[in-house]
Amino acid sequence: MSNADKMGNLTSRKVRITELMKEKGVKALVLSPSMNLLYTTGFNTFPGERLLAAILDDSGEIVFIAPRMYEQEVKEKAIFDRIISWDDSQDPGDILKSLCIEKGYTGVTAAIEDTMWFSAFEKIYSSFKQAKFIKASGVIGELRKYKTADEADKMRKSSELAEQALGRVIPLIKAGMKEIEVRDLLETEMKKQGLMSPSFETIIGSGSNSALPHYTAGDKVLKDGDSIVIDFGGMYQGYCSDMTRTVMLGKATPEYREVYETVREAQRRAAEAVKPGMKASEIDAAARNHITEKGYGEYFIHRTGHGIGMEVHEEPYISDISKAVLEPGMVFSIEPGIYLPGKFGVRIEDLVMVTETGVEVLNKYTKELIEI
């Protein structure tokens, strides 16, 4: 994508955001370093103690308040109308207060970044006098949960490259390796395939560690008879992939086969249930009910899925308490699991996208039981 196309897309996105702001009665959108800042302006950096904020007014004006060391980067990467830069001899809180007076932000509703340094929040809170604050995700999240054709293409590609990496690594796994060695092989291969970085901390859980849903990877040595949960993804042009496959090192026992096939069928049922108008809670039930019927309900200890895009966890969330209704363009995971404490766990995860008529499964990698 050319820089002109990028700026054009950002400008169109800004128009949609300001329209939503007006609908919700939001006068100002205040963003600090985050995916929301990147989504809205095209610029992002790591959060720090220095105040860096972009304020989008419902008129469509974007004003950056940025440390001078970031001024050139903002000019090169972001859409903006004004940049007010400051150096370490100044208090950026005074600059923000002056801008709020200029813009008449007293008593308005302001949407502010969901997560930020408290020092930044203090300056925003004291500058927007008598304001009502809501979360920025309440505005931007309404757009981010629907993927455009371009975004969907990037997520397909990210999933494709991740699967290619997995296909190259699985034949290399053997008894005597450490979990972290498998992780390093997979992350190296993802980079070779063209993914810039992992989407999140790669999970390689073997043996009893596979029964810990968010275990990462450690020094445990793989041995025959280990279930190995491989949960990973990579970043492609700013968009995440996320998939899980569980493999058996050696010969699977009858108990393991029963658990594996229960999870695989639950995952299939949930994916096939996806279509516009379905409730997210119904998708969760499609997986959970099957696992419960097979006698493993108490061992499925997390929601069935989560939205994904620029971040690995976004709206909508696929759980039994979710109020979300599925609509075309939503992309989320379906990842039921069974975790038997002290023994083993099995999880299978694909990303799916809601289409006008049903569902597209982004992951193609086999879900047949693999014995290495």
ABEGO torsion letter per residue (X at the ends): XBAAAAAAAAAAAAAAAAAAAAAAGBABBBBBBBAAAAAAAGBBBBBBABBBBBBBBAAGBBBBBBBAAAAAAAAAABBBABBBBBBAABBAAAAAAAAAAAAGABGBBBBBBABBBAAAAAAAAAABBGBBBBBAAAAAAAAAABBBAAAAAAAAAAAAAAAAAAAAAAAABBBGBBAAAAAAAAAAAAAAAGBABBABBBBBBBEAAAABAABBBBABBBBBGBBBBBBBBBBBGGBBBBBBBBBBBEBBBAAAAAAAAAAAAAAAAAAAABBBGBBAAAAAAAAAAAAAAAGAAAABABBABBBBBABABBOBBBBAABABBBBBGBBBBBBBBBBBBGBBBBBBBBBBBBBAAEBBBABABBABBBBX
